[in-house]
């Protein structure tokens, strides 16, 4: 009789555990608390030189890949001075906080004998996937100062995957076959970064409360920094000006 009651008690406990697990599965993980945000714009003050035509005649495929002449992307602004291709990131204030590395790779494409995007930002330790979408052989050659240098020939349809272990803003990339091909890879050790779009705008979301240094980097104009103090879920607006 005692053994009978023992089995009943064990079955009851198992049933309770199953019910609790099912309830947890329905509710899902607890939501991640929202943090503060930084929005802003990066501007160029002055008269920007117009993009210049790229001569791709050395490779007939490259020359024929564009219905109109391809142009340089070193200094791109809109009508209001918004500066494109600026990396904005938190450079100080997070201490030794460790952040999960994304499973998804950062992707750089070689298309029309140009690197797309011209400026790519990614995490230190994240996989970089380089894709060649052109019917010609390319070569990708990052030239870092704080990471391992590598130089790989890449035929069409054969992806290249590499990892940069340490923060570096930014790494110059070239193609040894097509000398006009240039790009930059910004490797950041935290998830709080953005690359400005055509209007110079950017946004950094869900920062924990605290005081931070923001850095804006441009391939030709160097770097600017600003300090911000964030609290709660507030949004703070900043502006960087290059000239």
C-alpha positions in Angstrom: 0.0 0.0 0.0 2.8 2.4 0.9 4.5 1.7 -2.4 1.2 2.4 -4.2 1.0 5.9 -2.6 4.7 6.5 -3.5 4.0 5.8 -7.2 1.0 8.1 -7.1 3.1 10.9 -5.6 5.9 10.5 -8.2 3.3 10.6 -11.0 1.7 13.7 -9.6 5.1 15.5 -9.4 5.9 14.5 -13.0 2.5 15.9 -14.1 3.1 19.2 -12.3 6.5 19.5 -14.0 5.0 18.8 -17.5 2.3 21.5 -16.9 5.0 24.0 -15.8 7.2 23.3 -18.8 4.2 23.7 -21.2 3.2 27.0 -19.6 6.8 28.2 -19.9 6.9 27.2 -23.6 3.7 29.1 -24.3 4.8 32.3 -22.5 8.3 32.3 -24.1 11.4 34.1 -22.7 11.0 37.2 -20.6 11.2 40.4 -22.8 14.5 42.2 -22.9 14.2 45.6 -21.2 14.4 48.5 -23.6 17.2 51.0 -23.2 18.0 54.5 -24.3 18.7 55.5 -27.9 21.0 57.9 -29.7 19.8 59.4 -33.0 21.6 61.9 -35.1 23.2 63.1 -38.3 26.7 63.5 -39.6 27.3 66.5 -41.8 30.0 67.9 -44.0 30.6 71.7 -43.8 32.0 73.1 -47.0 31.9 72.3 -50.7 32.5 68.6 -51.3 34.4 67.6 -54.4 32.2 65.8 -56.9 32.7 62.0 -57.3 35.0 61.2 -60.2 34.6 58.7 -63.0 36.3 55.3 -62.5 38.1 54.0 -65.5 37.4 50.2 -65.7 38.6 49.7 -69.2 41.4 47.3 -68.0 38.7 44.6 -67.6 36.0 44.5 -70.4 33.5 42.8 -68.0 33.8 45.6 -65.5 33.5 48.3 -68.1 30.3 46.7 -69.5 28.8 46.1 -66.1 27.6 49.7 -65.8 25.1 51.4 -68.1 26.6 54.7 -67.0 30.1 55.4 -65.7 30.8 54.2 -62.2 32.1 56.9 -59.8 34.1 57.1 -56.6 32.5 56.9 -53.2 35.1 58.6 -51.0 33.1 61.7 -50.1 29.3 61.5 -50.7 26.9 64.2 -49.4 23.3 65.1 -50.0 21.9 68.6 -50.7 21.8 69.4 -46.9 25.4 68.3 -46.3 24.5 64.9 -44.9 27.6 62.7 -45.0 27.3 59.1 -46.1 29.5 56.1 -45.2 30.5 57.4 -41.7 30.8 54.8 -39.0 29.3 55.9 -35.6 30.0 53.7 -32.6 30.4 53.6 -28.8 34.1 53.8 -28.3 34.1 54.1 -24.5 31.8 53.6 -21.5 30.8 50.0 -21.7 33.7 48.7 -19.5 34.4 45.0 -19.8 30.8 44.1 -20.7 30.7 41.0 -22.9 28.2 40.8 -25.8 26.9 37.8 -27.7 28.5 37.5 -31.2 25.8 37.4 -33.9 25.4 34.0 -35.7 24.6 35.7 -39.0 27.7 36.7 -41.0 28.4 40.3 -42.1 28.3 40.2 -46.0 30.4 42.2 -48.4 29.6 41.7 -52.1 31.8 42.3 -55.1 29.4 43.5 -57.8 30.0 45.6 -60.9 33.7 45.5 -59.9 33.0 47.5 -56.8 32.7 46.5 -53.1 29.2 46.7 -51.8 28.7 48.3 -49.3 31.6 50.7 -49.6 31.9 50.8 -45.8 30.8 47.8 -43.8 30.6 47.6 -40.0 30.6 44.4 -38.1 31.4 42.8 -34.7 34.8 41.6 -33.6 34.6 37.8 -33.7 31.7 37.8 -36.2 32.1 35.9 -39.4 32.7 37.9 -42.6 31.3 36.5 -45.8 32.6 37.9 -49.1 30.6 37.1 -52.2 31.7 37.5 -55.8 28.7 38.2 -58.0 30.8 39.1 -61.1 31.7 36.9 -64.0 35.3 37.8 -63.5 37.9 36.9 -60.9 38.5 39.2 -58.0 40.9 39.5 -55.1 40.1 40.6 -51.6 43.0 42.0 -49.6 42.2 43.6 -46.2 45.2 45.5 -44.8 44.6 45.7 -41.0 46.9 47.1 -38.3 45.3 45.3 -35.4 44.3 42.0 -37.0 45.7 39.3 -39.2 46.2 40.3 -42.8 45.0 38.0 -45.6 44.9 38.1 -49.4 42.6 35.7 -51.3 41.8 35.3 -55.0 38.1 34.8 -55.6 36.4 33.4 -58.7 32.7 33.9 -59.2 30.3 31.9 -57.0 33.0 30.8 -54.5 32.4 32.6 -51.1 35.2 33.6 -48.8 34.7 33.5 -45.0 37.1 35.1 -42.5 37.0 36.5 -38.9 38.6 39.6 -37.5 39.3 38.9 -33.8 39.9 42.4 -32.6 38.3 45.9 -32.8 39.7 48.1 -35.6 38.0 51.1 -37.1 38.7 50.8 -39.9 40.5 48.2 -42.1 41.3 49.3 -45.7 40.4 46.7 -48.3 41.6 46.5 -51.9 41.5 44.2 -54.9 45.0 43.4 -56.3 43.4 42.6 -59.7 41.3 45.8 -60.1 43.2 48.7 -58.4 40.2 51.0 -58.4 38.3 48.7 -56.0 38.5 50.0 -52.4 36.4 49.6 -49.4 36.6 49.7 -45.6 35.6 47.3 -42.8 35.0 48.7 -39.4 35.3 46.0 -36.7 33.6 47.0 -33.4 33.7 45.1 -30.1 30.2 46.0 -29.1 26.8 46.0 -30.8 26.3 49.7 -30.7 27.3 51.0 -34.1 25.9 52.2 -37.4 26.9 53.4 -40.8 25.3 56.6 -42.0 23.0 56.5 -45.0 22.5 58.9 -47.9 21.2 61.7 -45.6 23.9 61.2 -43.0 21.5 59.8 -40.4 22.2 57.1 -37.9 20.6 55.5 -34.8 22.0 53.5 -31.9 19.3 51.6 -30.0 18.8 50.1 -26.5 21.9 51.4 -24.7 21.9 50.8 -21.0 21.9 53.9 -18.8 25.4 55.5 -18.5 27.9 58.0 -19.9 29.5 57.1 -23.2 31.9 58.4 -25.8 30.6 58.3 -29.3 33.1 58.3 -32.2 32.3 59.1 -35.8 34.9 57.9 -38.4 35.2 58.8 -42.1 37.8 57.4 -44.5 39.0 60.8 -45.7 38.0 63.2 -42.9 39.2 61.3 -39.8 37.3 61.0 -36.5 35.2 63.1 -34.2 34.0 62.3 -30.7 31.2 63.4 -28.5 30.2 62.4 -24.9 26.6 61.6 -24.0 24.8 60.6 -20.8 21.8 58.4 -21.2 19.1 57.4 -18.8 16.0 55.2 -18.9 14.4 54.9 -22.3 15.1 58.4 -23.4 16.3 59.3 -26.9 19.2 61.8 -27.3 20.0 63.6 -30.5 23.5 64.4 -31.5 25.2 66.0 -34.6 28.7 65.4 -35.9 30.3 68.0 -38.2 33.2 67.4 -40.5 34.8 70.1 -42.6 
